[in-house]
Amino acid sequence: MEGARSYMSKTYRILVIDDEPIYHKMISHALQPLGYEVEFALNAESGYLTAQSTNPDLIITDVIMEEMTGYELTQKLRRDSRFAQIPIIILTSQTELADKLKAFEAGADDYISKPFAPPELIARIGVLLRRYEAVAKAAVPPVKLEEPRIITVHSLRGGVGCSSIAVNLASAIWELWQKPTLLIDSVLTAGQVALMLNISLKRTWGDIANYKPEEIDYDLLDTVISKHKSGLHVIAGPTTPAVAEMISVPSMKTAIDILRPYYEYIIIDTQHDFSEVTILMLDIADVIIQVMAPEMASIRAAVAAIDTYPQLGYDTDKVNLVLNRLFDQPGLEQQQIEKALSLPIKMVFPYAPDLFIRAINLGEPIIYDNPKSYVTSLLENLAYNISKKVHKTTPPTNPTPTWQRVNKRLTQKRRLMG
């Protein structure tokens, strides 16, 4: 018990919302001896009112309740800026994978099945509160910077690894320079960025849907931004296509214009089309990462995209071709592809399904899950190559392990070249 108490830097207030009094008693018996203050509510509506009056540090809610489910309550809480970031645990007897996914999509941070073991509940609460406290301590007032470098990842063909590359590139850039970095999921119908970073969908682009462009300001956007444990900032895509339909392109443009001065790097994952949203993300890009697989349909899509870029006013000099080998077959040769596209391929990722699938399932980018892998070295090199010139030419005062690895590889390459 004392070990569990040791991490607490203050007395935390926990709100439990459950229509079964037996669980009130069980949770109280587990938490109160550790110094937690525990408040209770028997239904979602009274739970929401109690949250407003008590300002809890963490909320535990059941799913099945009258009038409003725990999922709906979680979504309602996340729409309120006061509860946009505080930890929420879904506690329920439903144990199917679909139920767990629904909990995270609603904005919950964790999911515990009934009946639960008190030590597990205590441990989960401890992890979430430590993480929340660490993020709060790390939060500093935003400082306006120079124009960011904006990198947009695009492909007209889905399933070629765009989201994986965007997530890992953003993580690698952050780890290289430790400069303010924002990852944007602009795939509004089925974005996967939050899943790949194991980030709860507390707030998304959907939270600006009801605001006119002139009503959007930094304070509103700050509640929409999720903070990954690494320090990377993320704006997640909405949870449902219905919400996506409500988000206007002018509002998204206003949001990005407001956020630009506060970041050195903005990395954007885009839809596989030339929709208004995608064109917006391509318009603002300094670098376009065009991702493809070594098969005919993917190359045809890449040709179509590259032929369209000049018509939209994009210089092909800012297009970086990335080849992702998605299958254990030779596929089309690199030289054939470069000839068809009239552009050089800047990076080739090997067939590595175990690394990519494991990373997606764990919600842990490859550069963190397997920092010594060959794929990680390629991702780090690509991140370095597309970074700002000022960063590449000025060694950091406190070089990170990522920077040290890249610098070592560059030094070895220079020596080999004489």
Legacy VTK file of the C-alpha trace (Angstrom):
# vtk DataFile Version 3.0
C-alpha trace
ASCII
DATASET POLYDATA
POINTS 418 float
0.000 0.000 0.000
2.779 2.428 0.888
4.427 1.732 -2.478
1.220 2.677 -4.247
0.970 5.870 -2.202
4.554 6.978 -2.858
4.000 8.475 -6.344
1.225 10.806 -5.134
2.337 14.426 -5.103
-1.036 15.565 -3.749
-4.386 14.218 -2.630
-6.218 13.173 -5.770
-9.981 13.360 -6.138
-11.579 10.405 -7.956
-15.160 10.460 -9.276
-16.854 7.064 -9.686
-20.029 6.905 -11.811
-21.780 3.539 -11.563
-25.384 2.491 -10.917
-24.309 -0.546 -8.853
-23.576 0.495 -5.232
-21.505 -2.654 -4.667
-18.834 -1.221 -6.938
-18.913 2.059 -5.040
-18.034 0.123 -1.919
-15.326 -1.969 -3.606
-13.623 1.049 -5.156
-13.881 3.065 -1.957
-12.353 0.178 0.019
-9.458 0.003 -2.467
-8.707 3.727 -2.829
-9.505 5.560 0.373
-6.797 3.817 2.474
-4.258 5.152 -0.045
-5.301 8.742 0.551
-7.611 9.277 -2.423
-10.763 11.348 -2.035
-13.575 9.417 -3.727
-16.884 10.895 -4.905
-19.759 8.774 -6.233
-22.702 9.152 -8.605
-25.394 6.605 -9.517
-26.039 7.729 -13.110
-24.412 9.619 -15.939
-26.340 12.866 -15.570
-25.642 13.228 -11.853
-22.053 12.163 -12.582
-21.639 15.004 -15.040
-23.060 17.498 -12.533
-20.798 16.124 -9.813
-17.786 16.468 -12.111
-18.668 20.128 -12.674
-18.897 20.832 -8.951
-15.941 18.777 -7.686
-13.378 19.041 -10.541
-12.037 15.484 -10.150
-8.493 14.495 -11.125
-9.710 11.208 -12.621
-13.101 9.756 -13.546
-14.183 6.108 -13.516
-17.454 5.402 -15.313
-19.537 2.323 -15.997
-20.960 1.786 -19.500
-24.492 0.487 -19.023
-26.558 3.162 -17.276
-30.029 4.587 -17.773
-30.579 7.569 -20.068
-26.895 7.912 -21.066
-24.182 5.304 -21.550
-20.656 5.647 -20.256
-19.463 6.116 -23.835
-21.863 9.020 -24.341
-20.894 10.507 -20.989
-17.210 10.303 -21.893
-17.860 12.096 -25.175
-19.851 14.770 -23.342
-17.038 15.252 -20.832
-14.446 15.560 -23.593
-16.475 18.319 -25.261
-16.148 20.349 -22.062
-12.736 22.081 -21.986
-12.485 21.489 -18.212
-12.449 17.730 -18.776
-10.701 17.618 -22.154
-7.501 16.091 -20.788
-8.208 14.510 -17.392
-7.917 10.698 -17.261
-11.114 8.678 -17.747
-11.377 4.932 -17.131
-14.248 2.880 -18.550
-15.267 0.121 -16.106
-17.639 -2.453 -17.562
-18.663 -6.081 -17.763
-18.450 -5.941 -21.568
-15.220 -7.609 -22.673
-15.314 -7.814 -26.479
-12.572 -6.106 -28.495
-15.217 -3.963 -30.192
-16.283 -2.643 -26.783
-12.714 -1.708 -25.919
-12.280 0.104 -29.229
-15.541 1.942 -28.644
-14.285 3.084 -25.245
-11.096 4.520 -26.705
-12.956 6.133 -29.589
-15.231 7.822 -27.067
-12.150 9.382 -25.486
-11.398 7.068 -22.550
-7.783 6.602 -21.457
-8.185 3.055 -20.192
-10.645 0.171 -20.028
-11.040 -2.315 -17.165
-13.385 -5.288 -17.214
-15.677 -6.261 -14.358
-15.095 -8.018 -12.082
-11.752 -6.327 -11.479
-8.885 -6.956 -9.090
-8.353 -3.928 -6.800
-4.529 -4.003 -7.242
-5.015 -3.744 -11.013
-7.365 -0.780 -10.644
-4.913 0.932 -8.285
-2.050 0.341 -10.716
-3.998 1.657 -13.719
-5.052 4.771 -11.804
-1.459 5.357 -10.737
-0.145 5.129 -14.302
-2.742 7.560 -15.638
-2.243 10.094 -12.862
1.554 9.997 -13.213
1.223 10.515 -16.957
-1.290 13.345 -16.512
0.905 15.055 -13.919
3.999 14.721 -16.131
2.193 16.313 -19.085
0.898 19.123 -16.873
4.401 19.851 -15.553
5.842 19.811 -19.065
3.254 22.275 -20.347
4.771 25.704 -20.987
3.231 28.832 -22.480
3.579 28.717 -26.282
6.360 30.775 -27.833
6.022 32.146 -31.318
8.686 30.808 -33.663
9.728 31.238 -37.268
7.698 29.588 -40.010
7.490 25.818 -39.540
8.640 23.249 -42.043
5.480 21.476 -43.198
5.718 17.901 -44.471
2.650 16.336 -46.082
2.469 12.568 -46.660
0.287 11.691 -49.643
-0.738 8.862 -51.956
-3.734 8.304 -54.194
-3.643 4.607 -53.300
-4.516 3.450 -49.795
-2.795 0.657 -47.947
0.761 1.668 -48.849
1.785 2.767 -45.349
1.209 6.535 -45.427
-0.015 6.761 -41.835
2.798 4.581 -40.501
5.370 6.697 -42.295
3.772 9.979 -41.149
3.660 8.853 -37.506
7.234 7.570 -37.508
8.555 10.612 -39.375
6.932 12.980 -36.898
8.314 10.957 -33.984
11.791 10.848 -35.543
11.842 14.599 -36.222
10.802 15.262 -32.639
13.478 12.909 -31.332
16.136 14.450 -33.577
15.695 18.073 -32.609
13.371 18.233 -29.569
11.734 21.206 -31.254
7.959 21.856 -31.123
6.481 19.321 -33.537
2.832 18.809 -34.483
1.405 15.734 -36.212
-1.931 16.341 -37.966
-4.320 13.593 -39.030
-6.311 15.092 -41.900
-7.852 11.739 -42.847
-11.260 12.790 -41.616
-13.212 9.611 -42.321
-10.970 6.895 -40.876
-7.747 8.386 -39.522
-5.417 6.012 -37.686
-2.780 8.350 -36.258
-4.154 8.290 -32.697
-4.360 4.485 -32.752
-0.746 4.220 -33.917
0.381 6.383 -30.998
-1.934 4.751 -28.452
-3.558 8.125 -27.841
-7.083 8.259 -26.499
-9.468 10.190 -28.738
-10.207 12.758 -26.083
-10.407 15.612 -28.557
-10.275 15.634 -32.357
-10.851 17.884 -35.355
-14.528 17.225 -34.647
-14.357 19.573 -31.668
-14.031 22.616 -33.922
-16.941 21.535 -36.152
-19.437 23.844 -34.473
-17.184 26.901 -34.575
-17.026 29.441 -37.376
-13.503 30.319 -38.577
-13.649 33.720 -36.874
-14.530 32.026 -33.543
-11.430 29.803 -33.507
-8.470 30.900 -31.387
-5.355 29.348 -29.851
-7.043 28.591 -26.511
-9.708 26.509 -28.276
-7.127 24.680 -30.386
-4.972 23.937 -27.355
-7.823 21.822 -25.970
-7.975 19.874 -29.254
-4.265 19.029 -29.300
-3.261 15.732 -27.673
0.139 15.445 -26.039
1.915 12.139 -26.655
4.093 10.823 -23.828
7.206 11.548 -25.924
6.398 15.264 -26.186
4.998 15.135 -29.723
1.756 17.094 -30.224
-1.082 15.525 -32.218
-4.417 16.586 -33.697
-6.453 13.427 -34.259
-9.043 12.772 -36.921
-12.721 12.600 -35.860
-14.167 9.324 -34.651
-16.985 9.014 -37.221
-17.588 10.025 -40.849
-20.727 11.868 -39.752
-18.607 14.258 -37.673
-16.166 14.651 -40.564
-18.965 16.044 -42.748
-19.449 18.885 -40.262
-15.830 20.127 -40.368
-15.313 22.962 -42.822
-12.127 23.478 -44.808
-12.019 27.224 -43.922
-12.098 26.275 -40.225
-9.224 23.821 -40.686
-7.229 26.431 -42.605
-7.821 28.996 -39.874
-6.747 26.482 -37.242
-3.488 25.676 -39.035
-2.769 29.362 -39.668
-3.156 30.034 -35.939
-0.940 27.086 -34.957
1.860 27.624 -37.506
3.844 30.164 -35.451
4.093 27.806 -32.479
5.796 24.854 -34.205
9.112 24.199 -35.944
7.686 21.175 -37.759
4.197 20.140 -38.843
3.724 16.667 -40.337
0.399 15.874 -42.022
-1.169 12.539 -42.931
-3.641 13.026 -45.788
-6.542 11.287 -47.471
-5.933 9.314 -50.668
-7.508 11.848 -52.994
-7.463 15.452 -54.178
-10.362 16.590 -52.021
-10.549 20.149 -50.663
-8.981 19.047 -47.376
-6.132 17.229 -49.116
-5.430 20.143 -51.449
-5.277 22.449 -48.424
-2.658 20.179 -46.814
-0.682 19.964 -50.060
-0.916 23.744 -50.659
0.840 24.512 -47.376
3.501 21.797 -47.690
7.211 22.555 -48.033
7.835 18.842 -48.651
5.465 16.270 -50.160
6.236 12.646 -49.318
4.672 10.554 -52.093
4.387 6.951 -50.865
4.001 3.950 -53.162
4.436 0.193 -53.309
6.329 -1.641 -56.099
3.184 -2.804 -57.924
1.441 -1.492 -61.017
-1.719 -0.040 -59.426
0.338 1.920 -56.895
2.704 3.246 -59.553
-0.225 4.306 -61.751
-1.660 6.213 -58.770
1.729 7.852 -58.168
1.979 8.880 -61.827
-1.497 10.434 -61.618
-0.545 12.343 -58.465
2.759 13.610 -59.828
1.100 14.694 -63.085
-1.492 16.615 -61.057
0.932 18.427 -58.740
2.185 20.949 -61.361
-1.423 21.707 -62.343
-2.002 22.699 -58.721
1.112 24.853 -58.705
3.443 22.509 -56.820
7.086 22.351 -57.853
8.159 18.726 -58.307
11.440 19.631 -56.550
9.596 19.403 -53.250
8.253 15.913 -54.009
10.125 13.089 -52.264
9.332 9.599 -53.567
9.272 6.849 -50.945
8.994 3.200 -51.960
7.505 0.872 -49.359
7.934 -2.852 -50.087
4.704 -4.292 -48.709
5.063 -7.867 -49.914
7.704 -10.578 -49.968
8.010 -10.581 -53.768
10.456 -8.774 -56.062
7.827 -6.416 -57.491
8.747 -3.691 -59.965
12.374 -2.646 -60.029
13.402 0.719 -58.600
14.906 1.859 -61.907
11.677 1.022 -63.758
9.661 3.059 -61.278
12.013 6.056 -61.420
11.874 6.010 -65.219
8.068 5.902 -65.188
7.846 8.789 -62.724
10.798 10.816 -64.049
11.878 11.371 -60.443
14.423 9.679 -58.180
13.270 7.566 -55.243
14.640 9.115 -52.044
14.035 6.181 -49.689
13.188 2.483 -49.987
11.699 0.698 -46.986
12.242 -3.069 -46.937
9.577 -5.709 -46.466
9.196 -5.730 -42.676
5.631 -6.769 -41.753
6.542 -7.902 -38.247
7.869 -4.463 -37.329
5.024 -2.465 -38.846
2.169 -4.700 -37.658
3.592 -4.949 -34.148
3.972 -1.159 -34.024
0.355 -0.630 -35.078
-1.046 -3.198 -32.632
0.984 -1.829 -29.728
0.404 1.814 -30.600
4.175 2.282 -30.381
6.032 3.735 -33.415
8.884 1.583 -34.729
11.482 4.177 -33.766
10.503 3.688 -30.115
9.637 -0.009 -30.160
12.721 -1.065 -32.102
15.256 1.798 -32.167
18.130 -0.416 -33.373
16.320 -1.842 -36.407
17.342 -1.105 -39.983
13.892 0.371 -40.650
14.387 2.822 -37.789
17.703 3.941 -39.266
15.958 4.625 -42.591
13.166 6.572 -40.904
15.688 8.635 -38.925
17.722 9.335 -42.062
14.632 10.444 -43.974
13.568 12.666 -41.067
17.033 14.252 -41.015
17.129 14.785 -44.775
13.841 16.709 -44.838
14.594 18.770 -41.719
15.303 22.496 -41.710
18.745 23.456 -43.012
19.419 25.542 -39.911
18.997 22.463 -37.722
21.135 20.218 -39.918
23.997 22.729 -39.998
23.957 23.570 -36.279
24.726 20.631 -33.979
22.385 20.613 -30.966
23.746 21.634 -27.566
22.382 18.463 -26.002
22.304 15.870 -28.800
19.648 13.192 -28.444
20.358 9.462 -28.983
18.518 9.774 -32.316
20.731 12.642 -33.457
23.841 10.754 -32.328
22.844 7.693 -34.364
22.185 9.768 -37.481
25.390 11.755 -37.061
27.397 8.531 -36.674
25.946 7.145 -39.914
26.635 10.407 -41.762
30.207 10.508 -40.460
30.813 6.939 -41.594
29.347 7.722 -45.017
31.637 10.763 -45.437
34.672 8.670 -44.550
33.745 6.023 -47.102
33.369 8.723 -49.739
36.857 9.958 -48.943
LINES 1 419
418 0 1 2 3 4 5 6 7 8 9 10 11 12 13 14 15 16 17 18 19 20 21 22 23 24 25 26 27 28 29 30 31 32 33 34 35 36 37 38 39 40 41 42 43 44 45 46 47 48 49 50 51 52 53 54 55 56 57 58 59 60 61 62 63 64 65 66 67 68 69 70 71 72 73 74 75 76 77 78 79 80 81 82 83 84 85 86 87 88 89 90 91 92 93 94 95 96 97 98 99 100 101 102 103 104 105 106 107 108 109 110 111 112 113 114 115 116 117 118 119 120 121 122 123 124 125 126 127 128 129 130 131 132 133 134 135 136 137 138 139 140 141 142 143 144 145 146 147 148 149 150 151 152 153 154 155 156 157 158 159 160 161 162 163 164 165 166 167 168 169 170 171 172 173 174 175 176 177 178 179 180 181 182 183 184 185 186 187 188 189 190 191 192 193 194 195 196 197 198 199 200 201 202 203 204 205 206 207 208 209 210 211 212 213 214 215 216 217 218 219 220 221 222 223 224 225 226 227 228 229 230 231 232 233 234 235 236 237 238 239 240 241 242 243 244 245 246 247 248 249 250 251 252 253 254 255 256 257 258 259 260 261 262 263 264 265 266 267 268 269 270 271 272 273 274 275 276 277 278 279 280 281 282 283 284 285 286 287 288 289 290 291 292 293 294 295 296 297 298 299 300 301 302 303 304 305 306 307 308 309 310 311 312 313 314 315 316 317 318 319 320 321 322 323 324 325 326 327 328 329 330 331 332 333 334 335 336 337 338 339 340 341 342 343 344 345 346 347 348 349 350 351 352 353 354 355 356 357 358 359 360 361 362 363 364 365 366 367 368 369 370 371 372 373 374 375 376 377 378 379 380 381 382 383 384 385 386 387 388 389 390 391 392 393 394 395 396 397 398 399 400 401 402 403 404 405 406 407 408 409 410 411 412 413 414 415 416 417
